[in-house]
């Protein structure tokens, strides 16, 4: 079992001071989820002098269980430094540039397969226009549909303006940072739970391109959302993330999709993941405590079958906190209590994880818990 030191910090100086206080082991990897308020470029520059591989993302709120304190942090950085054998993992950052999100995923998947014969991926994705589902499908195309794959989309304190990810000496505003483990020696698995339910009449996506929806029932997507939510242009982006579309795909599967970007000139909305043309959709909502109670039950059920973990990473949609408030702590503290392992995470704009059947997908409004441990 690797040693670990997990803590929160509210400035770059505090982070470096706490890092240098680690005396009982020599860290080989750092996982950092940070608010943009801390000046992430400065954090990266300061840690560069320590020559430690980093897996990092900007956040819409930070999560760290420290004793009985509130697990939620605001405008901070939560950090986990560990001494995993460097032969068991690799970290790299990939820029998307002019490529498609699917091609970005293919690059990530091919790279991971080149590092280990059985890779397990944890990724954080930057950019408000990236298609999270397309990235997942690209990784699966290169690495196989059953590959362990978890992560989330970076946040920016809920501003929905600019997100970023980083590793040891690089920062990206539209790419992905990737942590890949040797799955022959490191067990990486987890569970995703949502709880949002469909409401209202079913509609059809009449025009879309990847994750950009132009029209719903033949009307501009922005107008449909504004009418349903009874909001003005200035309110749409912040309120809309709490009311995702429940999409029934052409193959019959269902998934939630929240939009992250608005183009009023064209009437289009860019969602965190793919929204196929011809899909049937409904608005959806959460009933607060019922959503959290469902997650707690599913975590307890998963623990019964998977009782051991050395480290827990949590990727949870910011909308869960906005809708359920302090009750959201129940699902976080339940995970910490059940596995009795360090838990760090952040509030995201999209989540990647495995459902109860073990199928990996890209989600919104979801909690994705990742369990990491050395194989015996």
Helices and strands as residue ranges (DSSP letters): E 4-9, H 12-20, E 29-34, G 36-38, H 40-48, E 53-58, E 62-64, E 72-73, E 77-82, G 86-88, E 89-94, H 101-115, E 119-125, H 132-143, E 149-153, E 165-166, E 171-172, E 176-182, E 186-193, E 197-209, E 212-216, E 219-220, H 221-229, H 233-240, E 245-248, E 254-257, E 259-263, E 268-271, E 280-285, H 289-305, E 311-317, H 318-324, G 325-327, H 328-339, E 342-348, E 351-354, E 360-363, E 367-374
